[in-house]
Structures are given as structure tokens and as C-alpha cells.
């Protein structure tokens, strides 16, 4: 199969710092997509880089959630008027978030790490307001990331199924950045009119 060989060669020709180089571009893309959201929840936020970026650039109220606090910034709450915080908690239990209280949920480089992704996506669904958006950015199976870190990643179709099974609608999943990144979007169904 010539296509598979070409993809393998392209993947092997990518620099090992490929993901670090594209990170600012991905932050911009995520920010642009979620620019109208007032309240954003970042699941698997790691060091809260995206949280801070969204708060600083788009002046959003952003809450980052991560089960591991090893990479959290020293000060987890905003200073200087920024509106963000990072919470050490398992994303499958977002008890600090009310139903339909978030305009958007994002997860970058984290879905593959989640032990119970379906439970976490259902919690995200609960937290989103009607019409709210979920945006997932992750490494796909067979990507440079898999060669670098030897972790198990989802195929785009698997992420689509996880979102559909969690009752998101208008789900769209595609490969971007030389097919080295999965970008998945879905929405909380709009409120039903009485």
C-alpha cells in the first residue's frame, strides 16, 4: 500500500520536538474555536498552559482539572485580574461544577490518559450548557507520538464513538497537523422549546 508507506516515511521525517513546535498554533486554534465561550473547563489540564492562554487571550473564566498535581503551577489561582484556576481532581467526578454551567469543555493531550473516558465525557456532557461545545485534541494511533512515547492512542473513529455514546451531537473528527493530531468536536444538544 503506497499511502501507508508514504505516511510512515512522513512520520519518521518529523522532528522529535514536532508537538512542542505546534503547541502555540494549536492553542490559537482552540482559542479561536472557543472564543465566544465565557466559561471553559479544561479536562486533563497538566501544567495549565492552555488554561492560562485562554484566560489571558480571551478573558474567559477557565477551570483546569487534572488528577495529577505534579505539573500544576505553584499558584493555582489567578492573579492580576485573570480568571482561571486549576483543580486537583479526577475528571469523572466534577462535583464542583453545576449542571449546564459551562459554555465549553476542552481536553488537550489527555483523552488517551483517562482510565474511564466514557465516564469523564458523560460528566463533561452534564456540565455543558445546551448548545455548548466539547473540543478534544489528542494524538492518533500510529502517529509520531506513538513512536516517541509508546503509548496507546485512539483512532479517530473511536473518539467519534466515545462522543456519540456520551450523547454529543454534530460530532466531527478529523486529523490535522500532517495527520499527527486528532481534532474532535461535539455539542450538547440545544435546549428543547416548550
N, C-alpha and C positions, 0 to 999 in steps of 0.2 A: 504494500500500500504506500504510494509515494507521499500522500498527505501526512501520514503518521511519521514517516522518516523526516520530512521537512520540519514538522513541529518539534520532533526530538532534537534535531540539529539547532533549530532556533532557540530552544530552551537551554541547550548546552552552551550556546554562544552568549547568553545573557550574563552580565557581571553578577558576582555574588552579592553585591550591595544594591541590586536592582530594586528591591522592595523599599529600601531606605530612600533611594533616589526618587521613587514615585510617590512617596508618602505625602509631601506637600501638595502635589497635584490631586491626590485622592481626597485630602482634606478639603481642598477647594471645591471639588465635585460634590462631595457630601454636603458641604455648606450651601452651595448653590441650590441643590435639590431640596434641602430642608430650610431654606432661608425664610419662609413665611411662618415657620413653627415658633411659637412663643415658649413652649415648654418641651424640652427634649430629654429623653432618657437614653444613656449610653450603656449598653449591657456588655460587660467584659471590657471595661474601660482601660485596664492596665495602668499606665502611668498618667492617665488623664490628659494626654496631649490633645486628643480630639475634643474633649470636654472644654479645655481652655480655649482652643481655637474657635469653637462655636460661640462661646461666651464673649470672647474678645472681638471677633469679627462681626457677628450677627446680633450681639447683645441679647442672647437668649438665656433663659433660665435653664441650665443644664445640670442634670444629676448623673454622675457616673457611678456604676455599680460593678464591683469586682469581688470575687470570692477570695482572691489573694491580695493582701495588703502590702506585699513586699516591694511593689514598684510604685505605690501611691506617692504623690508628692508629700513633702513633710507637712505642709499646711494644706488641709483638705478643703477648707472653706475659702471663699473669695475674699480678696482684699481690694481696696481701691475701687469699690463700686461694682466689680464684676459679680455676676450672679451664677456661680456654679459651686457644686460640692461633689465630693467623691465619697461613696459609702462602701464600707467593707461588709458585703453581704452576698449570699447566694441568690442569683437572679431568678431562681424558681420560686422564691417567696419574697415578693416586693410589697411586703405589708405596710411599708411607709408611704406607698403610693395609692391614692384612691382610684376607684373605678373611673374610667373615662377622663382622667386628669391630665394626660399627656397629649401633645399635638403630634409628636413623632418619637419613634424609637429607632436607634441605630446600634449596630454591632459591627465592629471592625476587627478583623483577625481573631475572632473569638468563638464563632459558632462551632468550629471543629474541636474546641477545647471543652465544650459544655457536656457534662455527663448525662444530662436529661434535657436535650434540646427541645423536645416536644413540650415538656412542662414549662420551660422558660418562654417559648414562643406563645403558649397559652396565657401566661402571665402578662407578656407584652400586649397581647390582644386585649386582655381585660383592662390594662392601664391606658390604652389608647382611646381617645375620644372618637365618636363616629366620624368617619372620613379621614382619620389620622393615618399616617404613613409609617411603615416599617421599612428600613433600608439595611441590608446585610451586605457587607464586603468581606470576602474571605478568599483563601487560597483554594483553587480547584484541585481535584485529584489529577495526578500526572504533571503538575506544574513544577517550576523551578523550586518552589518552596518544599515540595516533597523530596526532591533530590538533596536540598540543603539540610533539612531538619528531620527527614524520615518520619514524618507524622502522617496520620491517616486523614485525608480530606474528603469532603463530599463532592460528588458530581453535581453539575448544575441542576439536573433533573431531580436529584434527591433533595436539594434545597427547595426547589419548587414544591415538591410533595409535602415537605415539612410545613411550609407556609400554608398550603391549601388545607392540610389536615388540621391546622390551627385556626381555620376559618377566615383567613385573609382572602380578600377578593382582588381582582385585577392584578394578579401576580405576574411579574415579568422577571425573568432571569436571563442574564447574558454574560458572556466573557468579554472582558476589556483588558487593556494594557497588554497587548501581544498575547492574549488568551491566558495570562498568568494571574488574573484576578476575576473572581465571580462577583457580579453586582446583582443583587436580588431586591426587588421592591414588591410591596403588597400594601393593602389598605384595609382598615377596619371598615366594614360596610357602613354606609351613611345611615343616619337615623331615619326610621320609618315615620312617615307623616300619618297623623291620626285622621 
